[in-house]
Amino acid sequence: MKNHFKKQHGFSMIELLIYISVISAATIIFTSFTADVVKRTARILNAKEVTQNSRLIAARISQEIKTAKSIDALAGDEITLTNFNNEQVTISYDAANNLVELTNPNGTIAITNNKIRVTALVFEQLTPEAVAFQMTVEQSNATAPKSLRYKLDFTTTVVPRPQLY
């Protein structure tokens, strides 16, 4: 007797459907994972930028206060100091542009950059020897999705130490 059944080559329809389903599920899982990693990386980079710039601004303000001979005026978002060269230095908050500016006899410079916005800066005289300042720093892109935004509230106290400088 002859065998009338021929040996078939290839895949059956059910095998193809199973294969496509498995590949589709793996692709969806991989795409979801990749999107989550990209979002987390963007949030971490925003947090890093805000944190680094906050530290830089705080260090500059603290250094100016520490090395001041005297605190001449202090009014909310502005402090005026006399430095060791007997020059007047003013650190102020420009709310219209979300900048912290340092003014000395050489001119005015912004001690913030365009990657962040300072949304609040307040100076407070705690004692004749101590000044506290509070600042709020955010990323500059205010229209970023809420999940990617990062904001940092920062408070510190500084004591002038002119005898050391």
Secondary structure, DSSP 8 states (H G I E B T S, - for coil): ---------S--HHHHHHHHHHHHHHHHHHHHHHHHHHHHHHHHHHHHHHHHHHHHHHHHHHHHHHT-SEEEEEETTEEEEE-TTS-EEEEEEETTTTEEEEEETTEEEESS-TTEEEEEEEEEEEETTEEEEEEEEEES-TTS-GGG--EEEEEEEE---GGG-
